[in-house]
């Protein structure tokens, strides 16, 4: 099974030789190493780059354990560079494993306490030094947003470019498996997700074991080690609770109460908030804030959390709670993020009078407020609209936005794009996911 991750490969090709460090981030095992070490390497070889001009360092492998500090990493790479006027391409996999180091002979006592960090050499320093070398093009991967994507602006300034990578999209999933029945394939995608090695497994039992193992043997151990946690019991239970509530409004207070009332686990809100940050840093979950559509402002809480992959989410719950409508909402959210959109949860205030003539003001939700140049799009995810009442309920907040931005309702199945009497576009989830240009087309209409 070979899937050419064209979305990401194109970004790498377009940014060759631009003087920036190309930083590929994403959850572990989503295909970052394969993208860089196989697909991009094959491209370089196809344009005539020989192996002497491709330097690969995989810091998560035992053979490179000895250079897991910034100074030794820099020394190793420089020793491999051939100065013959040709471009040399440097690949560093899992760069966050390169520790900061105090150079030999540096006396911290000569630095003010607030300046101690400046005495250390970090991998940021090494990458910035390498990128300034003549005919050296630098590419790195990393699995922690706090040490990479969140710090790109402060540590790389305008010297780094981030490429955010995800598990297989539904389109890539179909490229991998070539299914005859797309509807059946989508049903399986909701259950098993798009982690590349899970897709490559030939049995459901093998997929389940692999996905469960990722949490227990990779993600939890990673977070425990990185953040020096004494144990991962509370963290694991928090993952279960967030997974069960994927796509539902929540906050640290509510999560704490759920842990205490249902699992008899005591944990402070501060601890819960820290653990949530660890999970989002590891790209396991994403946060979507609530946006007041008419008031044009954010609410502090509650927020929604979406799983990076539905297969990982379902595996964590032992495949007990695979609810298609929530899973489809999660898949749509992930696809919007993949396509470079900023996504919020919309809140619309709707006023009216009840049966007794009393005036009311109610909040209604729009699943996704999608911000993408040159405009904004409102999207509702609705598994099915079996009745006029259900249809009216889903369309109500869209009809009361008070603006003229595009509005879309996505339902299950193959339904082709069509516009209703209110100007709202209705489309099946399968054509939406398979048409990379759907949003652009909607904005132009």
N, C-alpha and C positions, 0 to 999 in steps of 0.2 A: 504494500500500500504506500503510494507516494502522493502527497498533496503539495503542490507548489503554492506556498502561502503568498500569493501574488500581491495582496494588499501591502504586506510588510516588505517584501522583496523590492517592490517598486520604490518604497520610501528610501531603502538603502541605496539603490542604484542612483536615484535622483540626488543624493547627498554625498556621493563620492567626491573626495578631494576638496571639500568645502572648508577645511580648516577647523571643523567642529568635531567634538567627541560624539559619536553616535551611540546613544544609550538605549538599549532594548530592555524594557521592564515588563514584568508580568508574573503571575503566580507560577510557582515551581511546577515543572513538567508540562507546561503549555506549549512547548516547542521552540523556545528561544535558542537553545544550543543547536538544534537542528537547522533553524533558519540561518544562523550565522556559520556554523561549522560544515554544513552540507549544502544547503541551497545557495547561499551567497558565495561560498567557496567554489561551487560548480560554475556559477556565473563568472567569477574572476578567471577561472581556468579557461572558460570558453572564449574569453577575450585576450587570452595569451599570457596571463600571469602565472609564473612558475612557482613551485612549492617553496623555494628559497625566499620568496618575497611574501609569504603568508606565514605569520608567526601566531601560533595558537597556544593560549594558556588557559587551562580549565582548572580553576582554583578549588573546585569541589572534588577533584580527583587526587588520590594518594600521591601520584608521581609529582605533583606540584605543591605538596604540603610544605616543602622547605622554603618556598618563596611566598608564603602567605603573610608577608609584611610588605609595606609599601616600598621601602628602600630596596629590598631584594628583588621585588617584582620589577622595579625600574631597571635595576642592574641587569637582570636576566634578559629583558626585552632588548635593551640597548646592545647587549653582547651578540644578539642574533641579527641585528639590522645590517644589511649589506649596502654599503655606500657606493652604489654604482650608477646613480642618476635615475634609477627606476623606482617606481612607487613600491613601498612596502606596506602591507596591510596587517595591522595588529588586532587580534581578537583576544579579549580577556573575558572568560566566562565566570559568572558569579563573582563579580569584582568586589562586592561588599565583604568578602571573606579576607581581603587584604587589610591587615591591621595597621593602625597608625603606629609610628615608631619614633622614638627619640633618638636622633642621630648620635653616634659615638662622639664623646667629648663635649656634648652640650650640657651645661649646668643649669638646671631649672632654678637654682637659687639666684641666678642673675636676671631672672624674669619676675616681674610683678605677678602675683597670683592670678590676676584677671587675664594675664597674657600667656599663661602656661600652654594653652592649646596652640599658640603660634609657634611654639618650639618644636612641635611634632611634624613629621612628614606623613601625609595622608595619601590615600590613593587618588584623591582629587589633585594633589600636587603632581603626582607622577603622571597622570593622564594629561594634565595641562602642559607638562613638560614635553611629553611625547608628541602631542599634537603640534607643537611648535617646531619640531624637527623637520627639516626639508624632506619632502617626498615620503612622509609617514602619515598614514590614514588610520585612525583609531576607532575601534568598535568594541563595546562592552555589553554584557548582559548582567542583570541583577534581579533579585527576587524580593527586595525590600524597598518599599516606597519612601520610607523615612530617610534612609541613607542615600537614596537616589532621586526619585522624581520630586519629592518634597524639597530637596535641597539643591536642585539643579540651578535655580535662579541665584542662590546665595553663593554656591561653591563653584559653579561653572560660568555664572553670569551669562554672557552671550557666546560662550565657548562650547556649549553642549546642546544637543538636540535629542529629545526623547521620542522613542517609538514605543507606544504602549501596545503590548501583544496580549492576545486572549486565546483561550481554547478554540477549537474548530467552531466556526459559525455553521448554521444549518446548510448554507451553500457549500462550504468546504466539506461538511459531513457527507453531503450527496456526491461530491467529487470523489471522496474516498471510497464509498460503498457502491456507487452507481445503482441506486435502487430503482426498480421499475415503478413501484407504488410510492409516490412522494408523501401521500397522506399517512401511510403506515410508517414510513421512515420518520416523519415528524413526530408521530406518537412515541416511537422508540427514542428519538432525540430528547423529548421531554423527560423521559425516564433516565437515560444513560448519559446525556450530555455530550460534550465534545472534547474531553481530554484525549489527546491523540492516541496514547497507548491503550486507553479504554476502548476507543473505536476500533483499534487494530485487533483486540481480543476476539476470539472466534466463538466464545460461549458467554451466556449471561452470567453464569457462575464465576467465570474468570473475570468478567468486568466488575462484578460486585466485590470480589476479593481485592482487586487492584485499587478500586476507588476507596474502599474502607481503609486499605493499607496506607494510602496517601495521607489520610488524616492522622492515623496513629503513628506511622513510622517516619513521616516527613514533616508535615505541617506543625503538629503539636510539639514534636521534639525540637524543631527549628525555633519556634517562638519561645519555648521554655529556655533553651540555651541562649538565645539572643538577648532575652530580657531578664535572664537570671532568676526565673521563677522557681520556687521551692518544689512545686508540683504543678501538674496541669489539670487537676481534677475539676476545679471550679471553671477554668477556661473551657474544658471539654463540655461541661454542662451548659455553659453559656452559649457555646456553638450550637448545641441541640435546641436550645430555646429560640435563638435567632433563626435557625433553620426552619423551625416549626412556624415561625411568624414572618417568613419571607414575604415581602410585599405588604405587610400590615404596619400600621402606625405604631411606633413604640418610642421609648426613651430609657435612659439608665434607671430611673426610678421604677418604671413599670417592669423592667427586666429583673431588677433586684427583688421586687415583690413576687414575681413569678417564681424565681429561684427559691425564695423563702417559703411561699405558700404551697407549691406543688412538690418541690424536691427537698424541703427542709434544709436548704443551704443558706448560710448567712454570708453576705458579702456587701461591703459598702458601695454606695453609688460611685465614689471615686475609683474604687477598684474596678467596677463594671465599666466605667468610662475608659479607663486605661486598657482593659482587655479588648474592648471594642476597637480602640486605636491600634492595638497589636494586630487584630484580625484584618483591619482595612489596610494597614501597612504591608501585610503579607498578601494583599490582593485577593483575599478569600471572600470578602464582602465589600459592597459599595454602598455609600450613603446617598440618599436622595432627599433633599430638603423640601419643605412645603413653601409654595409661592402664592401669595395673594394676588390673583390675576387682576382684579380691579384696583386694589390698593397698591400694587406694584412694590411689594416688600416681602421679606422672608419671615416666617415664624421660627422661633428658636427651637421649639419642640411641639409635637412629636415629629419623628422622621421615619423614613422607610429604609430597610436594608434589603439589598438583593444579593443573591449568591452569584459568585463569578461563574459557576457552572452548575446546572441543575442536577447533573449526575453526582457531583460531589455532595450537593445538598441532600439528595435522596439517599445516598449511601450513608451519610451521617445519621439519618433517621431509620436506617435499615430498610429502606424502601416501603415504609409503612404508610406514609402520608403523601402519596403522589397524586395531587389534585390538579387536573389538567388546566383549569382556568388560571390558577395562581402560577403554575409552571409556565404557561404561555406568556403571562405578563412578565415574568422574570426573563424569558428568552427575548422578548421584544425590547425590554430595557437594555439587556446586554448588546443586542444588535445596534441599538441607537448609539450606545457608547462606542462600539466598534467603528461606527461610521463617523466618529469625530464630533458627536453632538454633546452639548451640555444638557442634562435632563433633570427637571424638578417635578415635584408633585403639585398639581394645580389645585387651588381652592377658590371656589366661586360662591359669593354670597347671593342667594336668591330670595327675594321678598315676595310676599303674597298674602292671601287670606284663606283661613281654613273654612270648614263647613259652617262654623258658627259666626263667620264674618270677622274673626279676630285676626289681626295682622301678625305675620311671623317673618322671621329672618333666619334662613337655614344655610348651613355650609354644605356645598356639594363638591365632590372631588373629580378632577380630571387626572387620569392616571399619569400622563406625561405631558409636561410643558417642555417642548424641544426647542432649544436655542441653537440655531445654525444659520450662519450668514448665507443669503442676505435677509433672512426673516425668521419668524417663529412659527411653530406648528403645534397644535393641540392634538393629542392622540388618546383615544379610549381603547383599552383592551377588553373585549367582551367575547367570551368563549362562544356563546350563542345568544341570539335575540329571538326566543321562541314565541314571544307574544308582543302585542302592541304596547302593553304596559311596560314590559322589560325594555323595549326599544325607546319608549318615551323617557324612561328612567335614565338610560345611558346617554341620550341626546340632550337631556335637560341642561347640564352644566355647559355643554358646548354652545348651546343656543343662547346662553345668558352671559357670555364672556364680555360682551360690550365692545368688541373690536372686530376687525376684518381679517385676522390671521387665518391661515388654512386650518381645517379641522378634518381629522381622519378617525374612522372607527375600524378597528381590525378584529375580525372574527375568525374562528377556526375554518380550515378547509381551503378550497381552491378558488373561491369567489373572485372573479376579475373585478378590477377597479370600476366603480360606478358612482355617480353623484346623485344625492337625493334632492327632494324639493327644498331643503334648507341650504343647499350648497355644500353639504357635508359629504366627504368621500368615504365610501365603504369598500373594503378590500379584504380578501382572505389572507390569513397569516402566511401561507405558503408562497403565493406570488410576491407578497411584501418582502419576505426574507430572501427570496431568490433574485429579486430585482435590486441591484446595488444602487441604481439611479432613481429609485422610487421617490425619495424625498426631494431630490432636485427637480424632478418632473412636477411634483405637487406644488413646489414653490413658484414654478414658472407659469402654471396655469392661471 
